Amino acid sequence: GGRACAHRACRPAVRSLPSTMAAALEGESQELLLRQWERRQVELKQQMIDHDTEDWQTNEGFEGLERIGGMDLSYIKGDEVNACASLVVLGYPDLKVVYEECQMVCLNAPYIPGFLAFRETPFLEEAVRRLQDKDPSLLPQVIFADGNGILHHREFGVACHLGVLTDLPCIGVAKNLLHVDGLEEKDLLKEKVKDLQKGGNAFSLTGSSGKVLGMALKSCEKSTKPIYVSVGHRISLDTALRLTHSCCKYRVPEPIRQADIRSREYIREKVHIP
């Protein structure tokens, strides 16, 4: 579960197998795990909704939206296993934090590119469930995830995964562009970024398949680099973009920024780093 864990418990047991055999077994089990994750990803993707489902999403000023969530995982420097999962809930539109929870977690699943969600999402989902049990009146009506939604190798990133598992509207916001489906035309991209003059300016990220996977957004006046917004679950790209821009005091939308600040602070204060 998401309980705090002793560092020792996170270390793999010492293997007594010859190293070549151990490596072969490791490779085989990772291959099996990958197949399992691929099947699960396809199942979850079939449940994903990429359009608006809530009343508050359809009006200009988002009337009816009162609580927005932000989630983040911060790693301990030089440690790939111990991390701090944080969930914050902010009032909307005032963007004041009304709930926060940070918890040290042990990420034992391997990191496989394109399957980051299987490593991180269980802990984020647990945090949402804990809040649901503790105080359902504080449950966010939409979650901002630090990562991508359909802007992903198989169009199902962390924000989609988390959205489907919690059944909450979810928006993916990434600080760096994931190079999928021919999006890496760097020079063309640079030109387009130059054209983003004012906060709120954006351009669509269209893959070579012709599908719009997300938007590059200049999130505030002072920001020089765009952020990359994509649909996670139960929200349209247009609504995700408008809402993200309305939550940006700085480059990163406030829910994710606050989750990140608090998880880093928690690690600084609570974790004894030898």
MIROFI-581319 format. One record per residue (C-alpha): x, y, z; residue number from 1; chain. Coordinates in steps of 0.05 Angstrom, whole numbers, plus 5000, padded with zeros to 4 digits. Example, Ala and Ser with C-alpha at 12.3 -4.5 7.8 and 13.67 -1.06 7.14 Angstrom:
// residues 2
<atom><east>5246</east><north>4910</north><up>5156</up><num>1</num><chaine>A</chaine></atom>
<atom><east>5273</east><north>4979</north><up>5143</up><num>2</num><chaine>A</chaine></atom>
END
This chain:
// residues 274
<atom><east>5000</east><north>5000</north><up>5000</up><num>1</num><chaine>A</chaine></atom>
<atom><east>5019</east><north>5073</north><up>5006</up><num>2</num><chaine>A</chaine></atom>
<atom><east>5048</east><north>5066</north><up>5076</up><num>3</num><chaine>A</chaine></atom>
<atom><east>5114</east><north>5098</north><up>5092</up><num>4</num><chaine>A</chaine></atom>
<atom><east>5168</east><north>5046</north><up>5087</up><num>5</num><chaine>A</chaine></atom>
<atom><east>5237</east><north>5035</north><up>5115</up><num>6</num><chaine>A</chaine></atom>
<atom><east>5289</east><north>5045</north><up>5061</up><num>7</num><chaine>A</chaine></atom>
<atom><east>5314</east><north>4975</north><up>5073</up><num>8</num><chaine>A</chaine></atom>
<atom><east>5247</east><north>4944</north><up>5056</up><num>9</num><chaine>A</chaine></atom>
<atom><east>5251</east><north>4976</north><up>4988</up><num>10</num><chaine>A</chaine></atom>
<atom><east>5316</east><north>4944</north><up>4969</up><num>11</num><chaine>A</chaine></atom>
<atom><east>5311</east><north>4881</north><up>4927</up><num>12</num><chaine>A</chaine></atom>
<atom><east>5331</east><north>4818</north><up>4964</up><num>13</num><chaine>A</chaine></atom>
<atom><east>5402</east><north>4795</north><up>4951</up><num>14</num><chaine>A</chaine></atom>
<atom><east>5399</east><north>4744</north><up>4894</up><num>15</num><chaine>A</chaine></atom>
<atom><east>5440</east><north>4681</north><up>4901</up><num>16</num><chaine>A</chaine></atom>
<atom><east>5430</east><north>4661</north><up>4828</up><num>17</num><chaine>A</chaine></atom>
<atom><east>5488</east><north>4668</north><up>4779</up><num>18</num><chaine>A</chaine></atom>
<atom><east>5484</east><north>4738</north><up>4750</up><num>19</num><chaine>A</chaine></atom>
<atom><east>5470</east><north>4716</north><up>4678</up><num>20</num><chaine>A</chaine></atom>
<atom><east>5413</east><north>4671</north><up>4700</up><num>21</num><chaine>A</chaine></atom>
<atom><east>5385</east><north>4725</north><up>4745</up><num>22</num><chaine>A</chaine></atom>
<atom><east>5388</east><north>4775</north><up>4688</up><num>23</num><chaine>A</chaine></atom>
<atom><east>5352</east><north>4727</north><up>4641</up><num>24</num><chaine>A</chaine></atom>
<atom><east>5297</east><north>4715</north><up>4693</up><num>25</num><chaine>A</chaine></atom>
<atom><east>5292</east><north>4790</north><up>4706</up><num>26</num><chaine>A</chaine></atom>
<atom><east>5284</east><north>4802</north><up>4631</up><num>27</num><chaine>A</chaine></atom>
<atom><east>5231</east><north>4748</north><up>4625</up><num>28</num><chaine>A</chaine></atom>
<atom><east>5190</east><north>4772</north><up>4684</up><num>29</num><chaine>A</chaine></atom>
<atom><east>5194</east><north>4844</north><up>4657</up><num>30</num><chaine>A</chaine></atom>
<atom><east>5169</east><north>4818</north><up>4590</up><num>31</num><chaine>A</chaine></atom>
<atom><east>5110</east><north>4784</north><up>4624</up><num>32</num><chaine>A</chaine></atom>
<atom><east>5095</east><north>4846</north><up>4664</up><num>33</num><chaine>A</chaine></atom>
<atom><east>5097</east><north>4888</north><up>4601</up><num>34</num><chaine>A</chaine></atom>
<atom><east>5046</east><north>4842</north><up>4567</up><num>35</num><chaine>A</chaine></atom>
<atom><east>5001</east><north>4846</north><up>4628</up><num>36</num><chaine>A</chaine></atom>
<atom><east>5006</east><north>4922</north><up>4630</up><num>37</num><chaine>A</chaine></atom>
<atom><east>4992</east><north>4928</north><up>4556</up><num>38</num><chaine>A</chaine></atom>
<atom><east>4928</east><north>4888</north><up>4564</up><num>39</num><chaine>A</chaine></atom>
<atom><east>4907</east><north>4929</north><up>4624</up><num>40</num><chaine>A</chaine></atom>
<atom><east>4922</east><north>4994</north><up>4588</up><num>41</num><chaine>A</chaine></atom>
<atom><east>4877</east><north>4974</north><up>4529</up><num>42</num><chaine>A</chaine></atom>
<atom><east>4821</east><north>4955</north><up>4578</up><num>43</num><chaine>A</chaine></atom>
<atom><east>4825</east><north>5022</north><up>4615</up><num>44</num><chaine>A</chaine></atom>
<atom><east>4831</east><north>5061</north><up>4550</up><num>45</num><chaine>A</chaine></atom>
<atom><east>4764</east><north>5034</north><up>4527</up><num>46</num><chaine>A</chaine></atom>
<atom><east>4732</east><north>5068</north><up>4588</up><num>47</num><chaine>A</chaine></atom>
<atom><east>4764</east><north>5136</north><up>4575</up><num>48</num><chaine>A</chaine></atom>
<atom><east>4717</east><north>5194</north><up>4557</up><num>49</num><chaine>A</chaine></atom>
<atom><east>4748</east><north>5252</north><up>4518</up><num>50</num><chaine>A</chaine></atom>
<atom><east>4691</east><north>5302</north><up>4521</up><num>51</num><chaine>A</chaine></atom>
<atom><east>4657</east><north>5346</north><up>4574</up><num>52</num><chaine>A</chaine></atom>
<atom><east>4611</east><north>5308</north><up>4622</up><num>53</num><chaine>A</chaine></atom>
<atom><east>4597</east><north>5361</north><up>4675</up><num>54</num><chaine>A</chaine></atom>
<atom><east>4552</east><north>5423</north><up>4675</up><num>55</num><chaine>A</chaine></atom>
<atom><east>4607</east><north>5469</north><up>4701</up><num>56</num><chaine>A</chaine></atom>
<atom><east>4650</east><north>5452</north><up>4640</up><num>57</num><chaine>A</chaine></atom>
<atom><east>4601</east><north>5482</north><up>4591</up><num>58</num><chaine>A</chaine></atom>
<atom><east>4595</east><north>5553</north><up>4616</up><num>59</num><chaine>A</chaine></atom>
<atom><east>4642</east><north>5611</north><up>4606</up><num>60</num><chaine>A</chaine></atom>
<atom><east>4662</east><north>5624</north><up>4678</up><num>61</num><chaine>A</chaine></atom>
<atom><east>4659</east><north>5551</north><up>4702</up><num>62</num><chaine>A</chaine></atom>
<atom><east>4601</east><north>5566</north><up>4750</up><num>63</num><chaine>A</chaine></atom>
<atom><east>4590</east><north>5507</north><up>4795</up><num>64</num><chaine>A</chaine></atom>
<atom><east>4664</east><north>5489</north><up>4798</up><num>65</num><chaine>A</chaine></atom>
<atom><east>4687</east><north>5498</north><up>4870</up><num>66</num><chaine>A</chaine></atom>
<atom><east>4744</east><north>5449</north><up>4882</up><num>67</num><chaine>A</chaine></atom>
<atom><east>4803</east><north>5430</north><up>4838</up><num>68</num><chaine>A</chaine></atom>
<atom><east>4856</east><north>5379</north><up>4855</up><num>69</num><chaine>A</chaine></atom>
<atom><east>4930</east><north>5374</north><up>4839</up><num>70</num><chaine>A</chaine></atom>
<atom><east>4974</east><north>5313</north><up>4845</up><num>71</num><chaine>A</chaine></atom>
<atom><east>5048</east><north>5303</north><up>4844</up><num>72</num><chaine>A</chaine></atom>
<atom><east>5102</east><north>5252</north><up>4861</up><num>73</num><chaine>A</chaine></atom>
<atom><east>5169</east><north>5279</north><up>4884</up><num>74</num><chaine>A</chaine></atom>
<atom><east>5229</east><north>5233</north><up>4886</up><num>75</num><chaine>A</chaine></atom>
<atom><east>5285</east><north>5235</north><up>4936</up><num>76</num><chaine>A</chaine></atom>
<atom><east>5349</east><north>5256</north><up>4899</up><num>77</num><chaine>A</chaine></atom>
<atom><east>5387</east><north>5197</north><up>4874</up><num>78</num><chaine>A</chaine></atom>
<atom><east>5333</east><north>5148</north><up>4898</up><num>79</num><chaine>A</chaine></atom>
<atom><east>5287</east><north>5117</north><up>4846</up><num>80</num><chaine>A</chaine></atom>
<atom><east>5244</east><north>5080</north><up>4897</up><num>81</num><chaine>A</chaine></atom>
<atom><east>5225</east><north>5126</north><up>4954</up><num>82</num><chaine>A</chaine></atom>
<atom><east>5179</east><north>5183</north><up>4935</up><num>83</num><chaine>A</chaine></atom>
<atom><east>5128</east><north>5230</north><up>4965</up><num>84</num><chaine>A</chaine></atom>
<atom><east>5058</east><north>5228</north><up>4936</up><num>85</num><chaine>A</chaine></atom>
<atom><east>5018</east><north>5290</north><up>4947</up><num>86</num><chaine>A</chaine></atom>
<atom><east>4946</east><north>5310</north><up>4935</up><num>87</num><chaine>A</chaine></atom>
<atom><east>4923</east><north>5382</north><up>4945</up><num>88</num><chaine>A</chaine></atom>
<atom><east>4853</east><north>5410</north><up>4936</up><num>89</num><chaine>A</chaine></atom>
<atom><east>4844</east><north>5484</north><up>4920</up><num>90</num><chaine>A</chaine></atom>
<atom><east>4782</east><north>5527</north><up>4922</up><num>91</num><chaine>A</chaine></atom>
<atom><east>4761</east><north>5554</north><up>4854</up><num>92</num><chaine>A</chaine></atom>
<atom><east>4766</east><north>5608</north><up>4831</up><num>93</num><chaine>A</chaine></atom>
<atom><east>4807</east><north>5635</north><up>4891</up><num>94</num><chaine>A</chaine></atom>
<atom><east>4860</east><north>5580</north><up>4885</up><num>95</num><chaine>A</chaine></atom>
<atom><east>4870</east><north>5575</north><up>4960</up><num>96</num><chaine>A</chaine></atom>
<atom><east>4891</east><north>5507</north><up>4987</up><num>97</num><chaine>A</chaine></atom>
<atom><east>4835</east><north>5475</north><up>5027</up><num>98</num><chaine>A</chaine></atom>
<atom><east>4864</east><north>5405</north><up>5036</up><num>99</num><chaine>A</chaine></atom>
<atom><east>4933</east><north>5374</north><up>5030</up><num>100</num><chaine>A</chaine></atom>
<atom><east>4961</east><north>5305</north><up>5043</up><num>101</num><chaine>A</chaine></atom>
<atom><east>5032</east><north>5280</north><up>5033</up><num>102</num><chaine>A</chaine></atom>
<atom><east>5055</east><north>5209</north><up>5043</up><num>103</num><chaine>A</chaine></atom>
<atom><east>5120</east><north>5173</north><up>5032</up><num>104</num><chaine>A</chaine></atom>
<atom><east>5111</east><north>5114</north><up>4985</up><num>105</num><chaine>A</chaine></atom>
<atom><east>5154</east><north>5058</north><up>4958</up><num>106</num><chaine>A</chaine></atom>
<atom><east>5154</east><north>5051</north><up>4882</up><num>107</num><chaine>A</chaine></atom>
<atom><east>5171</east><north>4978</north><up>4871</up><num>108</num><chaine>A</chaine></atom>
<atom><east>5145</east><north>4971</north><up>4800</up><num>109</num><chaine>A</chaine></atom>
<atom><east>5198</east><north>4981</north><up>4747</up><num>110</num><chaine>A</chaine></atom>
<atom><east>5199</east><north>5042</north><up>4703</up><num>111</num><chaine>A</chaine></atom>
<atom><east>5182</east><north>5022</north><up>4632</up><num>112</num><chaine>A</chaine></atom>
<atom><east>5175</east><north>5080</north><up>4582</up><num>113</num><chaine>A</chaine></atom>
<atom><east>5103</east><north>5091</north><up>4562</up><num>114</num><chaine>A</chaine></atom>
<atom><east>5079</east><north>5054</north><up>4625</up><num>115</num><chaine>A</chaine></atom>
<atom><east>5098</east><north>5105</north><up>4679</up><num>116</num><chaine>A</chaine></atom>
<atom><east>5026</east><north>5105</north><up>4703</up><num>117</num><chaine>A</chaine></atom>
<atom><east>5032</east><north>5033</north><up>4729</up><num>118</num><chaine>A</chaine></atom>
<atom><east>5090</east><north>5055</north><up>4773</up><num>119</num><chaine>A</chaine></atom>
<atom><east>5059</east><north>5119</north><up>4800</up><num>120</num><chaine>A</chaine></atom>
<atom><east>4983</east><north>5120</north><up>4794</up><num>121</num><chaine>A</chaine></atom>
<atom><east>4966</east><north>5068</north><up>4848</up><num>122</num><chaine>A</chaine></atom>
<atom><east>4992</east><north>5117</north><up>4901</up><num>123</num><chaine>A</chaine></atom>
<atom><east>4956</east><north>5176</north><up>4871</up><num>124</num><chaine>A</chaine></atom>
<atom><east>4891</east><north>5137</north><up>4866</up><num>125</num><chaine>A</chaine></atom>
<atom><east>4899</east><north>5116</north><up>4940</up><num>126</num><chaine>A</chaine></atom>
<atom><east>4906</east><north>5188</north><up>4961</up><num>127</num><chaine>A</chaine></atom>
<atom><east>4841</east><north>5206</north><up>4926</up><num>128</num><chaine>A</chaine></atom>
<atom><east>4806</east><north>5146</north><up>4959</up><num>129</num><chaine>A</chaine></atom>
<atom><east>4831</east><north>5166</north><up>5028</up><num>130</num><chaine>A</chaine></atom>
<atom><east>4802</east><north>5236</north><up>5018</up><num>131</num><chaine>A</chaine></atom>
<atom><east>4737</east><north>5205</north><up>4994</up><num>132</num><chaine>A</chaine></atom>
<atom><east>4733</east><north>5164</north><up>5059</up><num>133</num><chaine>A</chaine></atom>
<atom><east>4755</east><north>5221</north><up>5104</up><num>134</num><chaine>A</chaine></atom>
<atom><east>4715</east><north>5279</north><up>5076</up><num>135</num><chaine>A</chaine></atom>
<atom><east>4677</east><north>5270</north><up>5011</up><num>136</num><chaine>A</chaine></atom>
<atom><east>4655</east><north>5343</north><up>5013</up><num>137</num><chaine>A</chaine></atom>
<atom><east>4728</east><north>5362</north><up>4996</up><num>138</num><chaine>A</chaine></atom>
<atom><east>4734</east><north>5314</north><up>4937</up><num>139</num><chaine>A</chaine></atom>
<atom><east>4759</east><north>5353</north><up>4876</up><num>140</num><chaine>A</chaine></atom>
<atom><east>4713</east><north>5360</north><up>4816</up><num>141</num><chaine>A</chaine></atom>
<atom><east>4773</east><north>5357</north><up>4769</up><num>142</num><chaine>A</chaine></atom>
<atom><east>4845</east><north>5335</north><up>4778</up><num>143</num><chaine>A</chaine></atom>
<atom><east>4907</east><north>5366</north><up>4747</up><num>144</num><chaine>A</chaine></atom>
<atom><east>4960</east><north>5312</north><up>4738</up><num>145</num><chaine>A</chaine></atom>
<atom><east>5033</east><north>5327</north><up>4729</up><num>146</num><chaine>A</chaine></atom>
<atom><east>5043</east><north>5289</north><up>4664</up><num>147</num><chaine>A</chaine></atom>
<atom><east>5007</east><north>5274</north><up>4599</up><num>148</num><chaine>A</chaine></atom>
<atom><east>4938</east><north>5251</north><up>4581</up><num>149</num><chaine>A</chaine></atom>
<atom><east>4927</east><north>5228</north><up>4509</up><num>150</num><chaine>A</chaine></atom>
<atom><east>4992</east><north>5262</north><up>4489</up><num>151</num><chaine>A</chaine></atom>
<atom><east>5026</east><north>5194</north><up>4497</up><num>152</num><chaine>A</chaine></atom>
<atom><east>5055</east><north>5137</north><up>4456</up><num>153</num><chaine>A</chaine></atom>
<atom><east>4990</east><north>5098</north><up>4460</up><num>154</num><chaine>A</chaine></atom>
<atom><east>4946</east><north>5158</north><up>4475</up><num>155</num><chaine>A</chaine></atom>
<atom><east>4937</east><north>5137</north><up>4548</up><num>156</num><chaine>A</chaine></atom>
<atom><east>4984</east><north>5173</north><up>4596</up><num>157</num><chaine>A</chaine></atom>
<atom><east>4983</east><north>5183</north><up>4671</up><num>158</num><chaine>A</chaine></atom>
<atom><east>4925</east><north>5234</north><up>4669</up><num>159</num><chaine>A</chaine></atom>
<atom><east>4880</east><north>5185</north><up>4630</up><num>160</num><chaine>A</chaine></atom>
<atom><east>4899</east><north>5127</north><up>4676</up><num>161</num><chaine>A</chaine></atom>
<atom><east>4885</east><north>5167</north><up>4739</up><num>162</num><chaine>A</chaine></atom>
<atom><east>4820</east><north>5196</north><up>4710</up><num>163</num><chaine>A</chaine></atom>
<atom><east>4792</east><north>5129</north><up>4691</up><num>164</num><chaine>A</chaine></atom>
<atom><east>4811</east><north>5096</north><up>4758</up><num>165</num><chaine>A</chaine></atom>
<atom><east>4781</east><north>5152</north><up>4801</up><num>166</num><chaine>A</chaine></atom>
<atom><east>4726</east><north>5167</north><up>4750</up><num>167</num><chaine>A</chaine></atom>
<atom><east>4740</east><north>5242</north><up>4758</up><num>168</num><chaine>A</chaine></atom>
<atom><east>4752</east><north>5292</north><up>4703</up><num>169</num><chaine>A</chaine></atom>
<atom><east>4827</east><north>5297</north><up>4694</up><num>170</num><chaine>A</chaine></atom>
<atom><east>4875</east><north>5342</north><up>4656</up><num>171</num><chaine>A</chaine></atom>
<atom><east>4947</east><north>5326</north><up>4638</up><num>172</num><chaine>A</chaine></atom>
<atom><east>4997</east><north>5383</north><up>4643</up><num>173</num><chaine>A</chaine></atom>
<atom><east>5070</east><north>5371</north><up>4624</up><num>174</num><chaine>A</chaine></atom>
<atom><east>5129</east><north>5418</north><up>4627</up><num>175</num><chaine>A</chaine></atom>
<atom><east>5165</east><north>5383</north><up>4570</up><num>176</num><chaine>A</chaine></atom>
<atom><east>5138</east><north>5359</north><up>4504</up><num>177</num><chaine>A</chaine></atom>
<atom><east>5135</east><north>5284</north><up>4497</up><num>178</num><chaine>A</chaine></atom>
<atom><east>5159</east><north>5268</north><up>4426</up><num>179</num><chaine>A</chaine></atom>
<atom><east>5104</east><north>5223</north><up>4400</up><num>180</num><chaine>A</chaine></atom>
<atom><east>5071</east><north>5214</north><up>4333</up><num>181</num><chaine>A</chaine></atom>
<atom><east>5117</east><north>5260</north><up>4294</up><num>182</num><chaine>A</chaine></atom>
<atom><east>5111</east><north>5319</north><up>4343</up><num>183</num><chaine>A</chaine></atom>
<atom><east>5186</east><north>5328</north><up>4346</up><num>184</num><chaine>A</chaine></atom>
<atom><east>5194</east><north>5375</north><up>4286</up><num>185</num><chaine>A</chaine></atom>
<atom><east>5238</east><north>5419</north><up>4330</up><num>186</num><chaine>A</chaine></atom>
<atom><east>5248</east><north>5479</north><up>4284</up><num>187</num><chaine>A</chaine></atom>
<atom><east>5175</east><north>5484</north><up>4266</up><num>188</num><chaine>A</chaine></atom>
<atom><east>5158</east><north>5479</north><up>4340</up><num>189</num><chaine>A</chaine></atom>
<atom><east>5208</east><north>5534</north><up>4358</up><num>190</num><chaine>A</chaine></atom>
<atom><east>5176</east><north>5580</north><up>4307</up><num>191</num><chaine>A</chaine></atom>
<atom><east>5106</east><north>5567</north><up>4335</up><num>192</num><chaine>A</chaine></atom>
<atom><east>5130</east><north>5578</north><up>4407</up><num>193</num><chaine>A</chaine></atom>
<atom><east>5159</east><north>5646</north><up>4385</up><num>194</num><chaine>A</chaine></atom>
<atom><east>5090</east><north>5666</north><up>4362</up><num>195</num><chaine>A</chaine></atom>
<atom><east>5060</east><north>5656</north><up>4431</up><num>196</num><chaine>A</chaine></atom>
<atom><east>5061</east><north>5729</north><up>4450</up><num>197</num><chaine>A</chaine></atom>
<atom><east>5010</east><north>5735</north><up>4507</up><num>198</num><chaine>A</chaine></atom>
<atom><east>4988</east><north>5693</north><up>4566</up><num>199</num><chaine>A</chaine></atom>
<atom><east>4932</east><north>5649</north><up>4541</up><num>200</num><chaine>A</chaine></atom>
<atom><east>4960</east><north>5642</north><up>4471</up><num>201</num><chaine>A</chaine></atom>
<atom><east>4963</east><north>5569</north><up>4448</up><num>202</num><chaine>A</chaine></atom>
<atom><east>4972</east><north>5525</north><up>4388</up><num>203</num><chaine>A</chaine></atom>
<atom><east>4949</east><north>5454</north><up>4376</up><num>204</num><chaine>A</chaine></atom>
<atom><east>4997</east><north>5395</north><up>4375</up><num>205</num><chaine>A</chaine></atom>
<atom><east>4975</east><north>5353</north><up>4316</up><num>206</num><chaine>A</chaine></atom>
<atom><east>5009</east><north>5286</north><up>4306</up><num>207</num><chaine>A</chaine></atom>
<atom><east>5029</east><north>5259</north><up>4237</up><num>208</num><chaine>A</chaine></atom>
<atom><east>4966</east><north>5216</north><up>4242</up><num>209</num><chaine>A</chaine></atom>
<atom><east>4926</east><north>5281</north><up>4238</up><num>210</num><chaine>A</chaine></atom>
<atom><east>4899</east><north>5275</north><up>4308</up><num>211</num><chaine>A</chaine></atom>
<atom><east>4903</east><north>5334</north><up>4356</up><num>212</num><chaine>A</chaine></atom>
<atom><east>4938</east><north>5306</north><up>4418</up><num>213</num><chaine>A</chaine></atom>
<atom><east>4942</east><north>5369</north><up>4460</up><num>214</num><chaine>A</chaine></atom>
<atom><east>4957</east><north>5443</north><up>4462</up><num>215</num><chaine>A</chaine></atom>
<atom><east>5020</east><north>5483</north><up>4476</up><num>216</num><chaine>A</chaine></atom>
<atom><east>4999</east><north>5541</north><up>4521</up><num>217</num><chaine>A</chaine></atom>
<atom><east>5035</east><north>5604</north><up>4542</up><num>218</num><chaine>A</chaine></atom>
<atom><east>5005</east><north>5600</north><up>4612</up><num>219</num><chaine>A</chaine></atom>
<atom><east>5023</east><north>5669</north><up>4639</up><num>220</num><chaine>A</chaine></atom>
<atom><east>5053</east><north>5734</north><up>4614</up><num>221</num><chaine>A</chaine></atom>
<atom><east>5122</east><north>5723</north><up>4646</up><num>222</num><chaine>A</chaine></atom>
<atom><east>5130</east><north>5651</north><up>4623</up><num>223</num><chaine>A</chaine></atom>
<atom><east>5180</east><north>5640</north><up>4567</up><num>224</num><chaine>A</chaine></atom>
<atom><east>5167</east><north>5566</north><up>4556</up><num>225</num><chaine>A</chaine></atom>
<atom><east>5098</east><north>5537</north><up>4541</up><num>226</num><chaine>A</chaine></atom>
<atom><east>5065</east><north>5480</north><up>4580</up><num>227</num><chaine>A</chaine></atom>
<atom><east>5032</east><north>5422</north><up>4545</up><num>228</num><chaine>A</chaine></atom>
<atom><east>4959</east><north>5409</north><up>4561</up><num>229</num><chaine>A</chaine></atom>
<atom><east>4923</east><north>5345</north><up>4542</up><num>230</num><chaine>A</chaine></atom>
<atom><east>4857</east><north>5310</north><up>4557</up><num>231</num><chaine>A</chaine></atom>
<atom><east>4859</east><north>5259</north><up>4613</up><num>232</num><chaine>A</chaine></atom>
<atom><east>4786</east><north>5238</north><up>4624</up><num>233</num><chaine>A</chaine></atom>
<atom><east>4716</east><north>5268</north><up>4623</up><num>234</num><chaine>A</chaine></atom>
<atom><east>4736</east><north>5335</north><up>4594</up><num>235</num><chaine>A</chaine></atom>
<atom><east>4746</east><north>5365</north><up>4524</up><num>236</num><chaine>A</chaine></atom>
<atom><east>4811</east><north>5395</north><up>4502</up><num>237</num><chaine>A</chaine></atom>
<atom><east>4780</east><north>5464</north><up>4495</up><num>238</num><chaine>A</chaine></atom>
<atom><east>4754</east><north>5462</north><up>4567</up><num>239</num><chaine>A</chaine></atom>
<atom><east>4819</east><north>5433</north><up>4593</up><num>240</num><chaine>A</chaine></atom>
<atom><east>4858</east><north>5490</north><up>4560</up><num>241</num><chaine>A</chaine></atom>
<atom><east>4812</east><north>5546</north><up>4586</up><num>242</num><chaine>A</chaine></atom>
<atom><east>4811</east><north>5518</north><up>4656</up><num>243</num><chaine>A</chaine></atom>
<atom><east>4886</east><north>5507</north><up>4658</up><num>244</num><chaine>A</chaine></atom>
<atom><east>4899</east><north>5579</north><up>4637</up><num>245</num><chaine>A</chaine></atom>
<atom><east>4851</east><north>5605</north><up>4690</up><num>246</num><chaine>A</chaine></atom>
<atom><east>4892</east><north>5568</north><up>4743</up><num>247</num><chaine>A</chaine></atom>
<atom><east>4960</east><north>5596</north><up>4725</up><num>248</num><chaine>A</chaine></atom>
<atom><east>4990</east><north>5650</north><up>4768</up><num>249</num><chaine>A</chaine></atom>
<atom><east>5058</east><north>5625</north><up>4744</up><num>250</num><chaine>A</chaine></atom>
<atom><east>5079</east><north>5578</north><up>4688</up><num>251</num><chaine>A</chaine></atom>
<atom><east>5054</east><north>5515</north><up>4723</up><num>252</num><chaine>A</chaine></atom>
<atom><east>4980</east><north>5513</north><up>4742</up><num>253</num><chaine>A</chaine></atom>
<atom><east>4970</east><north>5526</north><up>4816</up><num>254</num><chaine>A</chaine></atom>
<atom><east>4942</east><north>5457</north><up>4835</up><num>255</num><chaine>A</chaine></atom>
<atom><east>5004</east><north>5421</north><up>4809</up><num>256</num><chaine>A</chaine></atom>
<atom><east>5051</east><north>5476</north><up>4833</up><num>257</num><chaine>A</chaine></atom>
<atom><east>5024</east><north>5471</north><up>4904</up><num>258</num><chaine>A</chaine></atom>
<atom><east>5026</east><north>5394</north><up>4903</up><num>259</num><chaine>A</chaine></atom>
<atom><east>5099</east><north>5398</north><up>4881</up><num>260</num><chaine>A</chaine></atom>
<atom><east>5119</east><north>5451</north><up>4932</up><num>261</num><chaine>A</chaine></atom>
<atom><east>5087</east><north>5411</north><up>4989</up><num>262</num><chaine>A</chaine></atom>
<atom><east>5115</east><north>5344</north><up>4970</up><num>263</num><chaine>A</chaine></atom>
<atom><east>5186</east><north>5372</north><up>4965</up><num>264</num><chaine>A</chaine></atom>
<atom><east>5178</east><north>5407</north><up>5032</up><num>265</num><chaine>A</chaine></atom>
<atom><east>5153</east><north>5342</north><up>5063</up><num>266</num><chaine>A</chaine></atom>
<atom><east>5215</east><north>5305</north><up>5039</up><num>267</num><chaine>A</chaine></atom>
<atom><east>5260</east><north>5361</north><up>5065</up><num>268</num><chaine>A</chaine></atom>
<atom><east>5228</east><north>5361</north><up>5135</up><num>269</num><chaine>A</chaine></atom>
<atom><east>5210</east><north>5289</north><up>5147</up><num>270</num><chaine>A</chaine></atom>
<atom><east>5260</east><north>5246</north><up>5110</up><num>271</num><chaine>A</chaine></atom>
<atom><east>5327</east><north>5232</north><up>5141</up><num>272</num><chaine>A</chaine></atom>
<atom><east>5374</east><north>5228</north><up>5081</up><num>273</num><chaine>A</chaine></atom>
<atom><east>5439</east><north>5195</north><up>5101</up><num>274</num><chaine>A</chaine></atom>
END
